[in-house]
Amino acid sequence: MASGHGKKCVLITGATGSLGGELVARYYPEYQIFAQGRNADKLLRLKMRYPHVEIVLGDLRAPGIRDAVRQSQVVIHTAAQKYVNLAERHCFYTVDTNVNCTFELADLAARQGVERFVFISTDKSSFPTNVYGITKYLAERIILELAEIYPATKFVICRFGNIFGSNGSVVQLWLEAKRRRQPIQVTDPNMTRFMFSLDDAAETVHFALTQGHSGDIIIPKMKSVCLRDLMELFGDTPIEVIGRRPGEKVHETLYIKGEIDTGYETDKYYVLNARAPTRLSLRDLNSAECDRVPISRLRHWLKEIERKAA
Protein backbone atom coordinates (compact mmCIF):
# COMPACT_ATOMS: atom_id res chain seq x y z
CA MET A 1 0.00 0.00 0.00
CA ALA A 2 1.07 3.61 -0.44
CA SER A 3 2.24 5.75 2.46
CA GLY A 4 0.12 8.17 4.44
CA HIS A 5 1.30 10.86 2.05
CA GLY A 6 -0.56 9.08 -0.77
CA LYS A 7 2.76 8.36 -2.47
CA LYS A 8 4.36 5.03 -3.26
CA CYS A 9 7.25 4.06 -1.00
CA VAL A 10 10.77 3.32 -2.21
CA LEU A 11 13.63 1.92 -0.17
CA ILE A 12 17.06 3.12 -1.34
CA THR A 13 19.94 1.20 0.20
CA GLY A 14 23.31 2.91 0.33
CA ALA A 15 21.49 6.26 0.37
CA THR A 16 24.53 8.13 1.72
CA GLY A 17 26.65 7.07 -1.27
CA SER A 18 26.99 9.18 -4.41
CA LEU A 19 24.38 7.33 -6.45
CA GLY A 20 22.06 6.72 -3.50
CA GLY A 21 22.08 10.41 -2.59
CA GLU A 22 21.40 11.42 -6.19
CA LEU A 23 18.43 9.04 -6.31
CA VAL A 24 17.04 10.44 -3.04
CA ALA A 25 17.17 13.93 -4.57
CA ARG A 26 15.59 12.75 -7.82
CA TYR A 27 12.70 10.77 -6.32
CA TYR A 28 11.99 12.87 -3.23
CA PRO A 29 9.07 14.75 -4.83
CA GLU A 30 7.55 11.55 -6.23
CA TYR A 31 8.00 8.86 -3.56
CA GLN A 32 7.97 8.46 0.18
CA ILE A 33 11.62 7.45 0.64
CA PHE A 34 13.26 5.11 3.14
CA ALA A 35 16.99 5.92 3.06
CA GLN A 36 19.29 3.22 4.45
CA GLY A 37 22.89 3.82 5.41
CA ARG A 38 25.51 3.05 8.07
CA ASN A 39 26.79 6.59 8.58
CA ALA A 40 24.57 8.40 11.11
CA ASP A 41 26.09 11.82 10.40
CA LYS A 42 25.46 11.56 6.67
CA LEU A 43 21.92 10.26 7.22
CA LEU A 44 21.10 13.15 9.55
CA ARG A 45 22.40 15.63 6.97
CA LEU A 46 20.26 13.90 4.33
CA LYS A 47 17.25 14.22 6.65
CA MET A 48 17.91 17.93 7.13
CA ARG A 49 17.96 18.44 3.38
CA TYR A 50 14.93 16.20 2.72
CA PRO A 51 12.76 16.37 5.87
CA HIS A 52 10.17 13.76 4.81
CA VAL A 53 12.77 11.03 4.20
CA GLU A 54 12.56 8.14 6.68
CA ILE A 55 16.09 7.19 7.68
CA VAL A 56 17.08 3.56 8.30
CA LEU A 57 20.32 3.52 10.28
CA GLY A 58 22.45 0.39 10.14
CA ASP A 59 23.87 -2.15 7.75
CA LEU A 60 21.86 -4.45 5.49
CA ARG A 61 20.96 -6.68 8.45
CA ALA A 62 19.45 -3.88 10.55
CA PRO A 63 15.88 -4.67 11.74
CA GLY A 64 14.62 -1.35 10.37
CA ILE A 65 15.34 -2.43 6.82
CA ARG A 66 12.79 -5.25 7.06
CA ASP A 67 10.10 -2.84 8.16
CA ALA A 68 11.01 -0.51 5.29
CA VAL A 69 10.74 -3.37 2.77
CA ARG A 70 7.28 -4.29 4.08
CA GLN A 71 6.06 -0.74 3.38
CA SER A 72 7.75 -0.29 0.01
CA GLN A 73 6.58 -0.89 -3.53
CA VAL A 74 10.07 -0.32 -4.98
CA VAL A 75 13.56 -1.23 -3.74
CA ILE A 76 16.71 0.24 -5.30
CA HIS A 77 19.71 -1.66 -3.95
CA THR A 78 22.88 0.41 -4.36
CA ALA A 79 24.64 -0.61 -1.11
CA ALA A 80 27.77 -2.77 -1.43
CA GLN A 81 31.31 -3.27 -0.19
CA LYS A 82 32.82 -1.93 -3.41
CA TYR A 83 36.54 -1.47 -2.71
CA VAL A 84 38.58 -4.02 -4.68
CA ASN A 85 41.66 -3.90 -2.44
CA LEU A 86 39.61 -4.24 0.77
CA ALA A 87 37.63 -7.13 -0.71
CA GLU A 88 40.84 -9.09 -1.29
CA ARG A 89 41.74 -8.74 2.39
CA HIS A 90 38.22 -9.01 3.84
CA CYS A 91 36.70 -11.76 1.76
CA PHE A 92 34.10 -13.00 4.26
CA TYR A 93 32.71 -9.53 4.94
CA THR A 94 32.52 -8.76 1.21
CA VAL A 95 30.74 -12.04 0.43
CA ASP A 96 28.35 -11.55 3.34
CA THR A 97 27.49 -7.97 2.33
CA ASN A 98 27.36 -8.33 -1.45
CA VAL A 99 25.97 -11.86 -1.81
CA ASN A 100 24.17 -13.00 1.34
CA CYS A 101 22.59 -9.66 2.22
CA THR A 102 21.57 -9.06 -1.40
CA PHE A 103 19.81 -12.43 -1.48
CA GLU A 104 18.05 -11.85 1.85
CA LEU A 105 16.91 -8.35 0.85
CA ALA A 106 15.70 -9.37 -2.62
CA ASP A 107 13.98 -12.54 -1.37
CA LEU A 108 12.23 -10.59 1.41
CA ALA A 109 11.18 -7.92 -1.10
CA ALA A 110 9.54 -10.52 -3.35
CA ARG A 111 7.80 -12.28 -0.45
CA GLN A 112 6.46 -8.92 0.76
CA GLY A 113 5.02 -8.12 -2.67
CA VAL A 114 7.46 -5.40 -3.77
CA GLU A 115 6.61 -4.46 -7.35
CA ARG A 116 10.11 -3.74 -8.60
CA PHE A 117 13.62 -4.48 -7.34
CA VAL A 118 16.52 -2.70 -9.06
CA PHE A 119 20.01 -4.05 -8.33
CA ILE A 120 23.12 -1.98 -9.06
CA SER A 121 25.95 -4.15 -10.36
CA THR A 122 29.36 -3.49 -11.88
CA ASP A 123 31.47 -4.23 -14.94
CA LYS A 124 33.74 -6.18 -12.58
CA SER A 125 31.03 -8.89 -12.51
CA SER A 126 31.77 -9.60 -16.18
CA PHE A 127 34.67 -12.10 -16.38
CA PRO A 128 35.53 -11.46 -12.71
CA THR A 129 39.13 -11.79 -11.51
CA ASN A 130 38.81 -10.44 -7.97
CA VAL A 131 36.70 -11.06 -4.86
CA TYR A 132 34.55 -7.96 -5.40
CA GLY A 133 33.79 -8.90 -9.02
CA ILE A 134 32.98 -12.49 -8.06
CA THR A 135 30.53 -11.35 -5.35
CA LYS A 136 28.75 -9.07 -7.82
CA TYR A 137 28.65 -11.87 -10.42
CA LEU A 138 27.04 -14.18 -7.84
CA ALA A 139 24.61 -11.46 -6.76
CA GLU A 140 23.56 -10.96 -10.40
CA ARG A 141 22.95 -14.72 -10.73
CA ILE A 142 20.85 -14.69 -7.55
CA ILE A 143 18.73 -11.78 -8.82
CA LEU A 144 18.12 -13.58 -12.13
CA GLU A 145 17.15 -16.77 -10.25
CA LEU A 146 14.71 -14.85 -8.04
CA ALA A 147 13.19 -13.32 -11.19
CA GLU A 148 12.24 -16.88 -12.20
CA ILE A 149 10.95 -17.84 -8.74
CA TYR A 150 8.88 -14.70 -8.10
CA PRO A 151 7.24 -13.56 -11.36
CA ALA A 152 5.10 -10.96 -9.56
CA THR A 153 8.18 -8.86 -8.73
CA LYS A 154 10.16 -7.27 -11.56
CA PHE A 155 13.87 -7.82 -10.89
CA VAL A 156 16.12 -5.57 -12.97
CA ILE A 157 19.94 -5.29 -12.96
CA CYS A 158 21.92 -2.19 -13.93
CA ARG A 159 25.54 -3.07 -14.78
CA PHE A 160 27.69 0.05 -14.42
CA GLY A 161 31.26 1.06 -14.98
CA ASN A 162 32.81 3.72 -12.74
CA ILE A 163 30.85 6.83 -11.81
CA PHE A 164 33.18 9.82 -12.22
CA GLY A 165 33.97 11.38 -8.85
CA SER A 166 31.84 9.03 -6.75
CA ASN A 167 32.67 8.56 -3.05
CA GLY A 168 35.98 6.73 -2.66
CA SER A 169 36.77 6.92 -6.38
CA VAL A 170 40.24 7.63 -7.73
CA VAL A 171 39.20 11.20 -8.61
CA GLN A 172 38.08 11.89 -5.02
CA LEU A 173 41.27 10.34 -3.63
CA TRP A 174 43.39 12.47 -5.94
CA LEU A 175 41.48 15.65 -5.07
CA GLU A 176 42.05 14.90 -1.38
CA ALA A 177 45.78 14.33 -2.01
CA LYS A 178 45.97 17.61 -3.94
CA ARG A 179 44.27 19.46 -1.06
CA ARG A 180 46.83 17.98 1.33
CA ARG A 181 49.64 18.86 -1.10
CA GLN A 182 50.62 15.22 -1.36
CA PRO A 183 51.51 13.34 -4.56
CA ILE A 184 48.65 11.52 -6.28
CA GLN A 185 49.12 7.75 -6.25
CA VAL A 186 48.66 6.08 -9.64
CA THR A 187 48.51 2.29 -9.92
CA ASP A 188 49.18 1.96 -13.68
CA PRO A 189 48.95 4.94 -16.07
CA ASN A 190 47.88 2.60 -18.91
CA MET A 191 44.83 1.28 -17.06
CA THR A 192 41.47 1.91 -18.69
CA ARG A 193 38.07 2.04 -17.02
CA PHE A 194 34.50 2.45 -18.25
CA MET A 195 33.29 5.76 -16.88
CA PHE A 196 30.20 7.94 -16.97
CA SER A 197 28.65 10.76 -14.98
CA LEU A 198 26.42 10.58 -11.92
CA ASP A 199 23.58 12.01 -14.03
CA ASP A 200 24.01 9.19 -16.55
CA ALA A 201 23.96 6.62 -13.75
CA ALA A 202 20.76 8.05 -12.26
CA GLU A 203 19.18 8.15 -15.72
CA THR A 204 19.97 4.45 -16.19
CA VAL A 205 18.27 3.62 -12.88
CA HIS A 206 15.25 5.61 -14.03
CA PHE A 207 15.16 3.60 -17.26
CA ALA A 208 15.25 0.40 -15.15
CA LEU A 209 12.41 1.69 -12.98
CA THR A 210 10.15 2.79 -15.81
CA GLN A 211 10.96 0.50 -18.75
CA GLY A 212 12.92 -2.50 -17.46
CA HIS A 213 11.47 -6.01 -17.69
CA SER A 214 12.06 -8.72 -15.12
CA GLY A 215 15.36 -10.48 -15.80
CA ASP A 216 16.86 -7.53 -17.69
CA ILE A 217 20.54 -6.65 -17.37
CA ILE A 218 20.80 -3.04 -18.52
CA ILE A 219 24.25 -2.02 -19.76
CA PRO A 220 24.78 1.66 -20.64
CA LYS A 221 26.71 2.27 -23.86
CA MET A 222 29.73 3.62 -22.04
CA LYS A 223 32.99 5.19 -23.10
CA SER A 224 36.22 4.62 -21.20
CA VAL A 225 39.04 6.68 -19.74
CA CYS A 226 42.73 5.94 -19.48
CA LEU A 227 44.38 6.87 -16.18
CA ARG A 228 46.78 9.02 -18.21
CA ASP A 229 43.79 11.15 -19.26
CA LEU A 230 42.70 11.57 -15.63
CA MET A 231 46.28 12.44 -14.63
CA GLU A 232 46.18 15.27 -17.19
CA LEU A 233 43.36 16.91 -15.21
CA PHE A 234 45.68 17.34 -12.23
CA GLY A 235 48.31 19.36 -14.09
CA ASP A 236 51.55 19.81 -12.17
CA THR A 237 50.50 17.77 -9.12
CA PRO A 238 53.34 15.34 -8.26
CA ILE A 239 52.66 11.71 -9.23
CA GLU A 240 53.73 8.51 -7.51
CA VAL A 241 53.28 5.29 -9.53
CA ILE A 242 52.65 2.48 -7.03
CA GLY A 243 51.75 -0.45 -9.35
CA ARG A 244 48.59 -2.50 -9.59
CA ARG A 245 47.02 -3.69 -6.37
CA PRO A 246 45.86 -7.29 -5.79
CA GLY A 247 42.81 -8.18 -7.86
CA GLU A 248 42.99 -5.20 -10.22
CA LYS A 249 42.71 -5.63 -13.98
CA VAL A 250 44.47 -3.41 -16.51
CA HIS A 251 41.23 -3.23 -18.53
CA GLU A 252 37.58 -3.97 -17.71
CA THR A 253 34.81 -5.74 -19.60
CA LEU A 254 31.12 -4.84 -19.48
CA TYR A 255 30.06 -7.89 -21.45
CA ILE A 256 31.69 -11.09 -22.73
CA LYS A 257 30.30 -12.46 -25.99
CA GLY A 258 27.99 -15.40 -25.35
CA GLU A 259 27.10 -14.49 -21.75
CA ILE A 260 23.47 -13.82 -22.74
CA ASP A 261 22.84 -13.41 -26.45
CA THR A 262 19.20 -12.32 -26.46
CA GLY A 263 17.68 -8.93 -25.70
CA TYR A 264 17.53 -5.58 -27.46
CA GLU A 265 19.32 -2.24 -27.67
CA THR A 266 18.33 1.41 -27.62
CA ASP A 267 20.42 4.45 -28.51
CA LYS A 268 21.74 4.50 -24.90
CA TYR A 269 21.59 0.91 -23.63
CA TYR A 270 22.16 -2.74 -24.35
CA VAL A 271 19.52 -4.79 -22.56
CA LEU A 272 20.27 -8.48 -22.01
CA ASN A 273 17.47 -10.89 -21.14
CA ALA A 274 17.69 -14.68 -21.41
CA ARG A 275 13.93 -14.88 -22.06
CA ALA A 276 13.84 -12.24 -24.81
CA PRO A 277 12.74 -13.56 -28.23
CA THR A 278 15.19 -11.48 -30.26
CA ARG A 279 18.88 -12.14 -30.74
CA LEU A 280 21.35 -9.45 -29.74
CA SER A 281 24.52 -9.42 -31.85
CA LEU A 282 26.97 -8.04 -29.33
CA ARG A 283 30.75 -8.43 -29.29
CA ASP A 284 32.98 -8.20 -26.22
CA LEU A 285 32.78 -4.78 -24.58
CA ASN A 286 36.33 -4.03 -23.45
CA SER A 287 37.47 -0.72 -21.96
CA ALA A 288 40.71 -0.82 -23.99
CA GLU A 289 38.86 -1.05 -27.29
CA CYS A 290 35.93 1.37 -26.94
CA ASP A 291 35.78 5.12 -27.56
CA ARG A 292 37.35 7.38 -24.93
CA VAL A 293 35.65 10.12 -22.96
CA PRO A 294 37.01 13.41 -24.36
CA ILE A 295 39.32 15.38 -22.07
CA SER A 296 36.95 18.35 -22.37
CA ARG A 297 34.13 16.23 -20.92
CA LEU A 298 36.37 15.03 -18.09
CA ARG A 299 37.25 18.64 -17.27
CA HIS A 300 33.54 19.53 -17.20
CA TRP A 301 32.80 16.62 -14.84
CA LEU A 302 35.68 17.64 -12.57
CA LYS A 303 34.40 21.24 -12.38
CA GLU A 304 30.97 19.89 -11.39
CA ILE A 305 32.51 17.79 -8.61
CA GLU A 306 34.51 20.76 -7.31
CA ARG A 307 31.45 23.04 -7.53
CA LYS A 308 29.34 20.65 -5.43
CA ALA A 309 32.14 20.32 -2.87
CA ALA A 310 32.52 24.11 -2.51
C-alpha positions in Angstrom: 0.0 0.0 0.0 1.1 3.6 -0.4 2.2 5.7 2.5 0.1 8.2 4.4 1.3 10.9 2.0 -0.6 9.1 -0.8 2.8 8.4 -2.5 4.4 5.0 -3.3 7.2 4.1 -1.0 10.8 3.3 -2.2 13.6 1.9 -0.2 17.1 3.1 -1.3 19.9 1.2 0.2 23.3 2.9 0.3 21.5 6.3 0.4 24.5 8.1 1.7 26.6 7.1 -1.3 27.0 9.2 -4.4 24.4 7.3 -6.5 22.1 6.7 -3.5 22.1 10.4 -2.6 21.4 11.4 -6.2 18.4 9.0 -6.3 17.0 10.4 -3.0 17.2 13.9 -4.6 15.6 12.8 -7.8 12.7 10.8 -6.3 12.0 12.9 -3.2 9.1 14.7 -4.8 7.5 11.5 -6.2 8.0 8.9 -3.6 8.0 8.5 0.2 11.6 7.5 0.6 13.3 5.1 3.1 17.0 5.9 3.1 19.3 3.2 4.5 22.9 3.8 5.4 25.5 3.0 8.1 26.8 6.6 8.6 24.6 8.4 11.1 26.1 11.8 10.4 25.5 11.6 6.7 21.9 10.3 7.2 21.1 13.2 9.5 22.4 15.6 7.0 20.3 13.9 4.3 17.2 14.2 6.6 17.9 17.9 7.1 18.0 18.4 3.4 14.9 16.2 2.7 12.8 16.4 5.9 10.2 13.8 4.8 12.8 11.0 4.2 12.6 8.1 6.7 16.1 7.2 7.7 17.1 3.6 8.3 20.3 3.5 10.3 22.4 0.4 10.1 23.9 -2.1 7.8 21.9 -4.4 5.5 21.0 -6.7 8.5 19.5 -3.9 10.5 15.9 -4.7 11.7 14.6 -1.3 10.4 15.3 -2.4 6.8 12.8 -5.3 7.1 10.1 -2.8 8.2 11.0 -0.5 5.3 10.7 -3.4 2.8 7.3 -4.3 4.1 6.1 -0.7 3.4 7.8 -0.3 0.0 6.6 -0.9 -3.5 10.1 -0.3 -5.0 13.6 -1.2 -3.7 16.7 0.2 -5.3 19.7 -1.7 -3.9 22.9 0.4 -4.4 24.6 -0.6 -1.1 27.8 -2.8 -1.4 31.3 -3.3 -0.2 32.8 -1.9 -3.4 36.5 -1.5 -2.7 38.6 -4.0 -4.7 41.7 -3.9 -2.4 39.6 -4.2 0.8 37.6 -7.1 -0.7 40.8 -9.1 -1.3 41.7 -8.7 2.4 38.2 -9.0 3.8 36.7 -11.8 1.8 34.1 -13.0 4.3 32.7 -9.5 4.9 32.5 -8.8 1.2 30.7 -12.0 0.4 28.3 -11.5 3.3 27.5 -8.0 2.3 27.4 -8.3 -1.5 26.0 -11.9 -1.8 24.2 -13.0 1.3 22.6 -9.7 2.2 21.6 -9.1 -1.4 19.8 -12.4 -1.5 18.0 -11.8 1.9 16.9 -8.4 0.9 15.7 -9.4 -2.6 14.0 -12.5 -1.4 12.2 -10.6 1.4 11.2 -7.9 -1.1 9.5 -10.5 -3.4 7.8 -12.3 -0.4 6.5 -8.9 0.8 5.0 -8.1 -2.7 7.5 -5.4 -3.8 6.6 -4.5 -7.4 10.1 -3.7 -8.6 13.6 -4.5 -7.3 16.5 -2.7 -9.1 20.0 -4.0 -8.3 23.1 -2.0 -9.1 25.9 -4.2 -10.4 29.4 -3.5 -11.9 31.5 -4.2 -14.9 33.7 -6.2 -12.6 31.0 -8.9 -12.5 31.8 -9.6 -16.2 34.7 -12.1 -16.4 35.5 -11.5 -12.7 39.1 -11.8 -11.5 38.8 -10.4 -8.0 36.7 -11.1 -4.9 34.5 -8.0 -5.4 33.8 -8.9 -9.0 33.0 -12.5 -8.1 30.5 -11.3 -5.4 28.7 -9.1 -7.8 28.6 -11.9 -10.4 27.0 -14.2 -7.8 24.6 -11.5 -6.8 23.6 -11.0 -10.4 23.0 -14.7 -10.7 20.8 -14.7 -7.5 18.7 -11.8 -8.8 18.1 -13.6 -12.1 17.1 -16.8 -10.3 14.7 -14.8 -8.0 13.2 -13.3 -11.2 12.2 -16.9 -12.2 11.0 -17.8 -8.7 8.9 -14.7 -8.1 7.2 -13.6 -11.4 5.1 -11.0 -9.6 8.2 -8.9 -8.7 10.2 -7.3 -11.6 13.9 -7.8 -10.9 16.1 -5.6 -13.0 19.9 -5.3 -13.0 21.9 -2.2 -13.9 25.5 -3.1 -14.8 27.7 0.0 -14.4 31.3 1.1 -15.0 32.8 3.7 -12.7 30.9 6.8 -11.8 33.2 9.8 -12.2 34.0 11.4 -8.9 31.8 9.0 -6.7 32.7 8.6 -3.1 36.0 6.7 -2.7 36.8 6.9 -6.4 40.2 7.6 -7.7 39.2 11.2 -8.6 38.1 11.9 -5.0 41.3 10.3 -3.6 43.4 12.5 -5.9 41.5 15.6 -5.1 42.1 14.9 -1.4 45.8 14.3 -2.0 46.0 17.6 -3.9 44.3 19.5 -1.1 46.8 18.0 1.3 49.6 18.9 -1.1 50.6 15.2 -1.4 51.5 13.3 -4.6 48.7 11.5 -6.3 49.1 7.8 -6.3 48.7 6.1 -9.6 48.5 2.3 -9.9 49.2 2.0 -13.7 48.9 4.9 -16.1 47.9 2.6 -18.9 44.8 1.3 -17.1 41.5 1.9 -18.7 38.1 2.0 -17.0 34.5 2.4 -18.3 33.3 5.8 -16.9 30.2 7.9 -17.0 28.6 10.8 -15.0 26.4 10.6 -11.9 23.6 12.0 -14.0 24.0 9.2 -16.6 24.0 6.6 -13.7 20.8 8.0 -12.3 19.2 8.2 -15.7 20.0 4.4 -16.2 18.3 3.6 -12.9 15.2 5.6 -14.0 15.2 3.6 -17.3 15.3 0.4 -15.2 12.4 1.7 -13.0 10.2 2.8 -15.8 11.0 0.5 -18.7 12.9 -2.5 -17.5 11.5 -6.0 -17.7 12.1 -8.7 -15.1 15.4 -10.5 -15.8 16.9 -7.5 -17.7 20.5 -6.7 -17.4 20.8 -3.0 -18.5 24.2 -2.0 -19.8 24.8 1.7 -20.6 26.7 2.3 -23.9 29.7 3.6 -22.0 33.0 5.2 -23.1 36.2 4.6 -21.2 39.0 6.7 -19.7 42.7 5.9 -19.5 44.4 6.9 -16.2 46.8 9.0 -18.2 43.8 11.2 -19.3 42.7 11.6 -15.6 46.3 12.4 -14.6 46.2 15.3 -17.2 43.4 16.9 -15.2 45.7 17.3 -12.2 48.3 19.4 -14.1 51.5 19.8 -12.2 50.5 17.8 -9.1 53.3 15.3 -8.3 52.7 11.7 -9.2 53.7 8.5 -7.5 53.3 5.3 -9.5 52.6 2.5 -7.0 51.7 -0.4 -9.3 48.6 -2.5 -9.6 47.0 -3.7 -6.4 45.9 -7.3 -5.8 42.8 -8.2 -7.9 43.0 -5.2 -10.2 42.7 -5.6 -14.0 44.5 -3.4 -16.5 41.2 -3.2 -18.5 37.6 -4.0 -17.7 34.8 -5.7 -19.6 31.1 -4.8 -19.5 30.1 -7.9 -21.5 31.7 -11.1 -22.7 30.3 -12.5 -26.0 28.0 -15.4 -25.4 27.1 -14.5 -21.8 23.5 -13.8 -22.7 22.8 -13.4 -26.5 19.2 -12.3 -26.5 17.7 -8.9 -25.7 17.5 -5.6 -27.5 19.3 -2.2 -27.7 18.3 1.4 -27.6 20.4 4.5 -28.5 21.7 4.5 -24.9 21.6 0.9 -23.6 22.2 -2.7 -24.4 19.5 -4.8 -22.6 20.3 -8.5 -22.0 17.5 -10.9 -21.1 17.7 -14.7 -21.4 13.9 -14.9 -22.1 13.8 -12.2 -24.8 12.7 -13.6 -28.2 15.2 -11.5 -30.3 18.9 -12.1 -30.7 21.4 -9.5 -29.7 24.5 -9.4 -31.8 27.0 -8.0 -29.3 30.8 -8.4 -29.3 33.0 -8.2 -26.2 32.8 -4.8 -24.6 36.3 -4.0 -23.4 37.5 -0.7 -22.0 40.7 -0.8 -24.0 38.9 -1.0 -27.3 35.9 1.4 -26.9 35.8 5.1 -27.6 37.3 7.4 -24.9 35.6 10.1 -23.0 37.0 13.4 -24.4 39.3 15.4 -22.1 36.9 18.4 -22.4 34.1 16.2 -20.9 36.4 15.0 -18.1 37.3 18.6 -17.3 33.5 19.5 -17.2 32.8 16.6 -14.8 35.7 17.6 -12.6 34.4 21.2 -12.4 31.0 19.9 -11.4 32.5 17.8 -8.6 34.5 20.8 -7.3 31.4 23.0 -7.5 29.3 20.7 -5.4 32.1 20.3 -2.9 32.5 24.1 -2.5 
